[in-house]
Amino acid sequence: MALAQINLNQQDGHKVAVTPSKLVCIGRNYAEHIQELGNEIPDDMVVFLKPNSAISQTLNAFSQETIHYEAELCFMVKDGKFSAVGLGLDLTKRQLQGQLKAKGLPWERAKAFDGSAVFSEFIALEPSLPLSSLNWCFELTLDGERLQWGDSELMLYAPQQILTAISEFMTLEDGDIVMTGTPKGVGELKVGGEYRASLWDKSQVSQEMTQAQAIQTMLWQAS
C-alpha cells in the first residue's frame, strides 16, 4: 500500500505532496481538556506516535467503537524546524483508551489505528520569523456550532518547547507532522455531521475573528 501524503502550500504559491514518516502527538497540553477527562496535569510532556498508515482522507465515525474527535494545531517539519502550519483531528477510541489507561498499558490500539488522523493542507511559515513570535487560534464546528476553540497561548507547552523536547530524543524527518494537543470540547463523531476546522494567524486579524480572515479551512463529513 502506498504511503499517505499531505498537501503543502509553499511560499512561492506552488503546492506539493509531502509524505510524513510519522506523526508525533502531544497529549494533555491544555489545562481545561485535562480537567474535562478527569486526568492529572503531568510532570513531563506526554508524547506518543501515530504511523503514516494513520493518515486518512476520510473521517470515519466508527471503527469497532464510536470514534472521538480532538482538533489540534499541527506543524510540519523540515530541516529539524517547524516549517509549515495546519490543522488535524486526532481520532480516538475513547472507550478502549480508558481500558488501556486503567491497566497501565500503552495507547497505540486506541490512538494509532488506521484512519486515526485527518489533516487540512499545510501552509509554509516565513523562515525569517522566530517560532516564538507566532501565535494561532483555531476552531472546530459541527454543522456550524462550535465544538472546540484553541489558542496557542493557552498551551502548557508552547510550539518551540515541544520541538526542543522531541528533538532531544527523536529524529524528526522532513515531512513529519507534530500534533500539539487538543483544547476542551472533545466528543463523539456524528455520522453525517459536517465538521469544519478553521485556523487564524492572530497577528493578521482583528479581535473578532471571521471565516473570511481564516488562513486555512478544512471541511470533513463524517461517515
C-alpha positions in Angstrom: 0.0 0.0 0.0 1.3 3.4 -0.9 2.3 5.8 1.9 -0.2 8.6 2.7 0.7 12.1 1.7 -0.3 15.6 2.9 -0.5 18.8 0.7 1.8 21.6 1.5 1.3 25.2 0.1 4.8 26.6 -0.3 5.9 30.2 0.0 6.1 30.5 -3.8 2.5 29.5 -4.2 3.2 26.0 -5.5 1.5 23.0 -3.9 3.5 19.8 -3.2 2.6 16.5 -1.7 4.6 15.5 1.3 5.0 12.0 2.8 5.3 12.1 6.6 7.3 9.2 8.1 5.4 9.6 11.4 3.0 11.7 13.4 4.3 12.9 16.8 1.5 13.7 19.2 1.4 15.7 22.4 -1.1 14.8 25.0 -2.6 16.9 27.9 -1.3 20.2 26.6 -4.4 22.3 27.6 -5.4 22.5 31.3 -9.2 22.6 30.6 -9.0 19.5 28.4 -7.1 17.7 31.2 -9.9 18.6 33.6 -12.7 17.5 31.3 -11.3 14.0 31.0 -10.5 13.8 34.8 -6.8 13.5 34.3 -3.9 15.0 36.3 -1.5 17.6 34.9 1.6 15.6 34.1 5.0 16.4 35.4 6.5 15.9 32.0 5.3 16.3 28.4 3.2 13.4 27.2 4.4 12.2 23.8 3.0 9.4 21.6 3.3 8.4 18.0 1.0 7.5 15.1 2.4 5.8 12.0 1.9 7.1 8.4 -0.9 4.5 8.0 -3.0 6.5 10.5 -3.4 9.3 7.9 -6.7 9.3 6.1 -8.7 11.5 3.7 -11.9 10.1 5.2 -13.5 11.0 8.5 -14.9 7.7 9.9 -17.2 7.9 12.9 -17.0 4.2 13.8 -14.2 1.7 13.9 -15.1 -1.2 16.2 -16.5 1.5 18.5 -17.6 5.2 18.2 -14.7 7.5 17.5 -14.0 10.7 19.3 -12.6 13.9 17.7 -9.7 16.0 19.0 -8.9 19.1 17.0 -5.3 20.2 17.1 -2.8 22.8 15.8 -0.2 20.9 13.8 3.2 21.6 12.3 5.2 20.1 9.5 9.0 19.6 9.9 11.8 20.5 7.6 15.5 20.6 8.4 14.7 20.0 12.1 12.4 23.0 12.4 8.7 23.7 12.2 8.3 24.9 8.6 4.5 24.8 8.0 1.3 25.0 10.0 -2.1 23.3 9.6 -4.9 21.6 11.5 -5.6 18.0 12.2 -8.0 15.7 14.0 -6.5 13.2 16.4 -9.2 10.5 16.3 -9.5 8.3 19.4 -11.2 5.1 20.5 -12.1 6.6 23.9 -13.6 3.5 25.5 -10.6 1.4 24.5 -8.2 4.2 25.6 -9.8 4.2 29.1 -9.4 0.4 29.4 -5.7 0.6 28.4 -5.0 3.5 30.8 -6.7 1.6 33.7 -4.3 -1.3 33.1 -1.2 1.0 32.6 -0.8 -0.1 29.0 0.3 2.0 26.0 -2.4 3.8 24.0 -1.5 2.8 20.5 -4.5 0.5 19.9 -6.8 3.4 20.7 -4.7 6.2 19.1 -2.6 4.8 16.2 -5.1 2.7 14.3 -5.6 3.1 10.5 -7.5 6.2 9.8 -6.9 7.8 13.2 -5.8 11.2 11.8 -7.1 13.6 9.2 -5.5 16.9 8.2 -6.0 20.2 6.4 -3.5 21.3 3.8 -0.4 22.9 5.4 0.8 26.5 4.9 4.6 27.2 4.8 5.8 29.6 7.5 8.0 32.6 6.8 11.5 31.2 7.6 12.8 34.6 8.9 10.2 34.8 11.7 11.1 33.0 15.0 8.5 30.4 16.1 8.2 32.1 19.5 6.8 35.3 17.8 3.9 33.4 16.1 0.5 32.8 17.7 -2.5 31.0 16.3 -6.0 30.2 17.3 -8.3 27.5 15.8 -11.9 26.3 15.9 -13.8 23.1 15.2 -17.5 23.3 14.4 -20.2 20.7 13.8 -22.9 21.9 11.4 -22.0 25.5 12.2 -22.0 25.1 16.0 -18.7 25.5 17.8 -17.3 22.4 19.4 -13.7 23.4 20.2 -11.7 26.6 20.4 -7.9 26.5 20.8 -5.3 29.2 21.2 -1.5 28.6 21.1 -1.1 31.0 24.0 -3.1 28.6 26.3 -0.8 25.6 25.7 1.1 24.3 28.7 4.0 23.7 26.3 4.5 26.2 23.5 5.4 25.0 20.0 9.1 25.8 20.4 9.2 23.9 23.7 7.6 21.0 22.0 10.1 21.0 19.1 13.0 21.2 21.5 11.8 18.4 23.8 11.0 16.0 20.9 14.4 16.7 19.3 16.2 15.7 22.4 15.4 12.1 22.0 13.9 11.5 18.5 15.0 12.4 15.0 12.3 14.4 13.1 12.4 13.7 9.4 11.4 16.2 6.7 7.7 16.0 6.3 6.9 14.6 9.8 3.9 16.1 11.5 3.7 17.2 15.1 0.2 17.4 16.6 0.4 19.8 19.6 -2.6 18.7 21.7 -6.3 19.4 21.9 -8.3 22.0 23.9 -11.5 21.2 25.8 -14.7 20.2 23.9 -13.8 16.7 22.7 -16.6 14.3 21.9 -18.1 11.6 19.7 -18.2 12.0 15.9 -21.7 12.0 14.5 -22.4 10.1 11.2 -23.4 12.6 8.5 -22.1 15.6 10.6 -20.2 18.4 8.7 -17.1 19.2 10.6 -15.2 22.4 9.8 -11.7 23.3 11.2 -10.5 26.8 10.8 -7.1 28.4 11.6 -6.2 32.0 12.2 -2.9 33.8 12.4 -3.5 36.1 15.4 -1.1 38.8 14.0 -3.3 39.2 10.9 -6.8 39.5 12.3 -8.9 41.8 14.5 -10.1 40.8 17.9 -13.3 39.3 16.4 -12.2 36.6 14.0 -14.3 35.7 11.0 -14.2 32.9 8.5 -13.0 35.3 5.8 -9.9 36.0 7.9 -9.0 32.3 8.4 -5.7 31.4 6.7 -6.9 27.7 6.4 -10.2 26.0 6.5 -10.9 22.3 6.1 -14.3 20.5 5.8 -15.0 16.9 6.5 -18.3 14.9 6.5 -18.3 12.0 9.0 -19.3 8.7 7.5 
